[in-house]
């Protein structure tokens, strides 16, 4: 089950509860929720469901009960309890719990994870791209400076990936200026223009000097992975180090490792198959390390489109870089605890095919994110 599918399920349950008289929600309060679920991403990026920031809160969490409480005239936990009962009856959902002031924590059935992996693999290079910025135009102006110009370029890439349009204007003194034209409202109101000034700290070296010492990919990573207000670390001894403590090496090595697994799998006659997830999950018991490693990776893959949108809206390529580091770390834990290929005398199984599909999905996200940053994703390293 993907975040978009689960978001639509949550909204379906809300509408069913309203129709059954269990909830009283005015049309003007329900309409925005229905519109969000009807979008290309099913409302997943707008917060109908989100991946919890810490373990032990289910696979997904929804704050819809908090959104609807005031309009319904009921306490948030009472609204959440209505949703809990109905969600627990939906296919693909294993457990639903109410937490805190009215959060609904949802654990999906083991086989439902296959839907996420299938979606990533089916979309391929398009996974993470969307239409949330359709109707938005960015007008970029920026001062001379290697890092500022690079930030402007990648912000344009991110905005375009989210459906926005970008006009590049001649260089002008001052920081990058982004004129944002919001999507027209359904009421026909005139659009307004919001100007955002992006202040970027320069490294003190020309781009050609950085490329000469770090290489093209290394220079881009060094300049983009640090927040705009931070001074980037451009020491070749750090950026080019072939060791796990180097984030760029770890991200690129994770992608190369995925490609090697796929090559080795083909040699063994093992092809990725997301539908083997049920069999694979059956081999895990309780909260063992294998189950936790699998879910941690799947949660990051599910959250990737939202991170791309956040990086585009907040003009922060470093957010995407941090996501790639997290995916790489989660992939290596998954690789160690849930071997994608048989070990020793072990025979190939449906579990291996499912794990190989999950690994391929991780490689897809890593490649897509690196591509947005303008960095190559190597098949060999």
Buried (B, 14 or more C-beta within 10 A) or exposed (E): BBBBBBBBBBBBBBBBBBEEEBBEBEEEEBEEBBEBBEBBBBBBBBBBBBBBEEEEBBBBBBBBBBBBBEBBEBEBBBBBBBBBEBBBEBEBBBBBBBBEEBBBBBBBBBBBBBBBBBBBBEBEEEBBBBEBBEBBBBBBBBBEBBBBBBBBBBBBBBBBBBBBBBEEEEBEEEBBBBBBBEBEEEEEEEBEEEEBEBEBBBBEBEBEBBBEBBBEBBBBBBBBBBBBEEEBEBEBEBBBEEEEEBBBBBBBBBBBBBBBBBEEBEEEEBEBBBBBBBBBBEEBEEEEEBBBBBBBBBBBBBBBBBBBBBBBBBBBBBBBBBBBBBBBBBBBBBBEBBBBBBEEEEEBBBBBBBBBBBBBBBBBBBBBBBBBBBBEBBBEB
